[in-house]
């Protein structure tokens, strides 16, 4: 459960305990008045017994209250702002009509306060429902355009959950390599919160790191960060919603998900894949250049040893399987670029140094 749900459970259990204590006190006072109980200590004991019983019995009820509260908060965060504004406007109109009707019906025999309350409730529910259902007919929509002309890009970027959790987008933004606004869909925030509240420690840690990354991005004033409430209809999957939001707004998509990159690209969305960016900015080594590397483990093929550059690039060194744990000088022979990254092939140059 989320922190708000845990707080709701604690408060609910505290209220149940207080009611149990009051019930025990009331029972003790009744028994004292009838002479079935004597002494102030027994009054204290029955009060404590009622409080403790309610505390123990209220655990399950408190959990139900917490789950209901968590669901209510989740639903409230998914409600578009224009729907809330429309409902409030409908309730205001209904209350104004109720005041007028009260003035007209005040002199009618039998018209009392509960009839006025009933009229108010009926009008508020009906008017709010009408305004929310037909909010597109009223000027409740956001002033910012939700769509862009077909085929025209706005310069905005929509970021998905994988890129947020990855964390490198914050460094890219701080280096001023992101132009336009960074758009964070509300359903992405919901998914990120669900990951942060997961029972799995690893998923919970990843979700909380994502929230910390968002906090860093929000503090980066050179990149405007906007939470949008677009929720495309007939799209249940987050990836599908992301593609539709990008299409509607003429925005690019920032992600680290390879499959999502392919799907979005096939549908005409410009994709900024952080993995591809990381590979593009890695240093390029030409055949004949020399490197000093530490052989960390044997390779897949016979006689090969593996080493890594500071940026994580794998170097396959021929005839180095027996040099694991030693630092040697190698000569680059070739390199290979794949969608998973760059690999460099090399061979030893001279004798190996002393063990590292």
N, C-alpha and C positions, 0 to 999 in steps of 0.2 A: 504494500500500500504506500501511497505517497505521504509526505510529511503532513499535509493538510488532513488526510484521512486519519493518521495516527493521532493528531491533535483532537479531531472530532471524537474519536473513540475514547480518549482520555477524559474529555469534558462530559461525554455521555455517561461514562462510568461514575464520574464524580457526582453528577446530578442524581443518578440512581442511588448511590450510596447516601446522599443527603436525604432523599425521599424515604429510604429505608430507615434512617435514623429518626426522622420525624414520625414515621409510622410507629416505631418502637416506643418513642416518647409518648405519643398519644395513647397507645395501648397501656403503658405503665400508669399514666394519669387516670385512665378509666378504671383500672384495677384498684388504684389507691382510693378513688372516690367511693368505690363500692366496698371497700374494706377487705378486698381479696389480696391486697399487697401492702406491705408495711416497710417503712424505712426508705430514706433517700438513696441508699446504695443500690437497692433493687431498681429504682428509677434509672439510675445511671447504667446498670447492667443491661436492662432491657433496651435502652437507647443504643448502647454499643452493640448489642446482639442484632438489632434491626439494621444498623449501619453495616456491620460485617456481613450479614446475610445478603443484603442488597448488593454489596460490593462483589461477593462471590457469584451470585446469581446473575448479576448484570453484565458479566463478561461477554456472553454470547450476544446479548442485545446490543451492547456497545459496538461489537464487530459489525452487526447488521447496520447500525446507524452510520458507522464509518464507511461501509461499502456504498450505502445510499448517498452519502455526502460526496464520496469520490466520483460516483456516476454523475451527480448533479454538477460538480465542478467541471468534469470532462465535457458534459453537454454544453455548459455555459461557455467554455472556451471555443467551442465549435460554432457558436451562434454568430452570424455575421452582424457587424455593428448596425447596418441599415435595418435589420429585422428588429433589433432592440429599440431603435429610434421610432420605427413604425408602431411597435406595440405601445411605447410610451405615449405617442401622439394619440393613438386610438383610446387609451385609458383617459387621457386628459379631456378629449372630446366627450367621452361617455360621462365623466363627472360633471362637466358643464351642463349637459342635457339633464342629468339627475337633479341638479340645483333648480333648473327651470321647472321640471316636473314637480318637485317638492313644493314650490311656490304655488303652482296651479292646484295641487291636490291637498294642500294643507287644511282647507276648510271642508273637505269631504268627510262625512261621518265614517268612523272606523279606520281612517288612515292613520296609522301609528308609525313609530320609528322602525319597526322591523319590516314593514312594507317598503319604507324608503331604502333600507339596507338591501332588501331583496332586489329592488329595481336597480340599485347601483351595481350590485354584483353581476346581474344579467347583462346590463348595458356595457360594463367594462369588459367582460369576457367576449361578448359579441363584437363590440367595436374594435378591440385589440386584435381579435382573430381576423376581422375583415381587413384591417390596415396591413397586417403582416402578410396575409395571403395575396394582397393586391399592391404591395409596396412598389412594384415596378411602375405603377401608374402615378406615383407621387415622387417628388424630388428628394428621395431618401438615399439615392445611390451616391457612392463616393465620387468626389470631384475629379480624382485622378482617373484618366482613361484606363479601362481594364483591357482594352484590345488595341492592337496596332494594325495599320494597313497591311494587307496581305503582301508578304515578301519583303517588308521593310523592317529593319532591325532598329531597336531603340537604344542600344548600348547597355541596357540593363542585363544583370546576370541573376539567374535563379540557381540557388545552391541546394544540393540534396543532402540527405543524412550521411551518406558515406564520406562526402568531402568535408563535412563538418567534423565528424569523428576523426578523420585522418589528421586534421590539425594544421596541415601545411598552408591552407588557404589564408590563415591569419598572418603568416610570414610573408606570403605573396602580397597581401593587402598592405601590410606595413612597408613593403618595398615599393609601393605606388605602382604596381603592375596591374591593378584592377581599376578600370574606368567605369563610369556610369554608376547606377545604384545596385546594391546587393539585395536581392529580393529573397526573403525567407518565407515560404508558404506556411500557413498555420498548421496544415496537416503534417508538415515535416517536424515542426515543434512538438506536436502531439506524439509522433513516433519517437522522437528523441527523448521525451519525458517518459514514455512507456519503457524504453530501454534503460533509462536511468533508475526506474523503479523496479527493474527486473529482480527476481529472486536469485538469478545466476550472478555470482560475484564478478565474473569477467565482463558480462554484458552491462552490469550496473556501473562498473568502472569506465567502460567505453562511453556509456551515455553521459556520465558526469564529466568526462573529459570533453565531450562535445559541447556541453553547456558552458564549460570554461572557455572553449574556443569562441563560442558566440559572444561571450562577455568581452573577450579581447577585440573581436571584430567591431562590436558596438562602440567601443572606446576609441576606435580608429576614425578620427574625424574626417580624414581625407576620403573615406569611402562611406557614402550614405547607406545606412542599413534600414530596410523597411520590411515590416512583417505584413504580408498580404493575406487576405482571407478568401482568395479564390478557391472554389471547391467545385471542379467540373462535374457536371451531371453524367450519369451512366459510366462512371469510372470508379472502380472499387479499389484498385491497386495503386499504391503510392507512385510507382514508376510511370504508370499511365497518366496519372494526374499531373506529374511533373512535365511530361511531354506536352500535354494539352495546355498547361499554363504558359509554357514557353511559346507555343504556337500562337496563342491568343494575344500575348503581350509583345511578340516580336523580340523575345529575350533569348540570350544564350544560356546554356546549361553547364554548370560547374559540377563535376562528379569525379569519382575514382572507380565507378562501377563499369567494367569493360562491356558487359552485356547491355546495360542501359545506354552506353555511348553508341553502340552499334544501332540499337533500335531507334534512338532519338535522331541519329544522323540519317537513317533511311527515311525518316518522316520530315526531313528538311530543317531540323533544329541544329544550330551551330553548337558544337560541344567543345568545352574546354576541360580536357582530362588532365588532372594534376599529375598522374603517372607519366603521361607523355611529356608534360612540361618539365618534370624532373629529369627525364631521359634526355631532353633536348638541350638542357643547360649543363650536362656533364661534359667534362673535358674530353677532347678527342685526341687519341694518341696514334701517330702514324707508324707504319712499319720501320724498324730501325731505331726507334727511340728507346732509351734505357730507363728502367724503373727499379727501385729498391723495394722489395716486398718480403713479407713474412709468410711462409708457406704454412697454412693452418691445418690442412687435412688432405688426404689422398683424393684424387679425382675419380670419376666413374670408369674411365678407361685405364688400362694397365699402363703404369709409369707416369701418370699425370698427377700433379699437385695443384691444389687450389689456394689462391690468395685473393684478397679483396682490397680495393682502393678505399680511400677515406669516404667517398660518396656511396660506397656499397657496391660498386661495379665488380663483377666477378672476373678474375684473371685465371685462365687455365694455362699452367706452366708444364710443358713437356719435360719428361725425364726428371721429375722432381718429387716423385712419390716417396723417395727415401730421405727427403730433406724437410719433412714435416717438423715444424717447430723452429726452423732456422730462417734467418734473414739473408736473402741472396739478391744479387743484381741480375735482372732479366732483360732480354731484348724483345720488343714487341714484333710479332710476325704478321698478325692480321687482327681484324675485329669483325664482329657480327652483330647486326642490329635486328632485334625481334620485337614483337609487341609487348613482351615481358621485360625488355630492357636490352642493354648492350653487354656483350661478352668480348673480352680481349684474350687473344692467344699469344703466348710468349714462350721463350726457351731460355735456359740459364746462360748467363754470360760470365764465364770465369768460374773460379772456385767459390764455394759458399763461405759466408762469414761464420763467426762463432755463433753458438746457439743464442737466441734472443732471450 
